[in-house]
Amino acid sequence: MTSKYGAKKTFRILGGEKIEFDSLKEAKRFDVLYLLLKAKQITKLTLQPSYTLQDGFRDKIGKKHRPITYVADFKYTKDGVEVVEDTKGFKTEVYRIKKKLLLHKFPSINFIET
């Protein structure tokens, strides 16, 4: 199935487990990162790490508001430094805002867009 931005869901099989990616570009980046992991050039490769940008809360009339989260494509450690990576073909306005909030709340993260 193709998304409204033209990206096609893609799959990889790893250790008998099926991994779904939102685009072919993201799946190809995973292939590269997985090779770097096997070559011990990176460690702690994580898929879809989530960061809470704002906690959920109830407003003054009691309405519940869900937390605002940012879900990146990958997280890994390279040379002792945490790297958060997102593979983007099209940058929506929501993505741009969440990226700014992420960089502000977590300034020690090295963020990469591919």
KAPE-V886179 format. One record per residue. N is the residue number from 0. RES is the residue in one letter. PHI is phi in whole degrees, -180 to 180 (none if undefined). Layout:
# KAPE-V886179
n: [N:N]
res: [RES:RES]
phi: [PHI:PHI]
This chain:
# KAPE-V886179
n: [0:1:2:3:4:5:6:7:8:9:10:11:12:13:14:15:16:17:18:19:20:21:22:23:24:25:26:27:28:29:30:31:32:33:34:35:36:37:38:39:40:41:42:43:44:45:46:47:48:49:50:51:52:53:54:55:56:57:58:59:60:61:62:63:64:65:66:67:68:69:70:71:72:73:74:75:76:77:78:79:80:81:82:83:84:85:86:87:88:89:90:91:92:93:94:95:96:97:98:99:100:101:102:103:104:105:106:107:108:109:110:111:112:113]
res: [M:T:S:K:Y:G:A:K:K:T:F:R:I:L:G:G:E:K:I:E:F:D:S:L:K:E:A:K:R:F:D:V:L:Y:L:L:L:K:A:K:Q:I:T:K:L:T:L:Q:P:S:Y:T:L:Q:D:G:F:R:D:K:I:G:K:K:H:R:P:I:T:Y:V:A:D:F:K:Y:T:K:D:G:V:E:V:V:E:D:T:K:G:F:K:T:E:V:Y:R:I:K:K:K:L:L:L:H:K:F:P:S:I:N:F:I:E:T]
phi: [none:-102:-80:-68:-100:90:-80:-113:-56:-134:-124:-134:-110:-134:60:81:-102:-86:-112:-101:-119:-74:-155:-65:-59:-65:-64:-66:-66:-60:-55:-66:-63:-65:-64:-64:-64:-64:-83:62:-88:-135:-135:54:-68:-125:-99:56:-68:-114:-125:-85:-89:-149:-68:-68:-160:-111:-82:-66:-99:92:-71:-86:-117:-71:-65:-99:-123:-119:-114:-85:-83:-144:-138:-158:-112:-131:54:79:-114:-75:-120:-113:-129:-130:-101:-125:-102:-132:-100:-77:-65:-62:-59:-61:-67:-64:-62:-61:-63:-60:-64:-74:-76:-124:-67:-82:-74:-91:-103:-128:-109:-121]
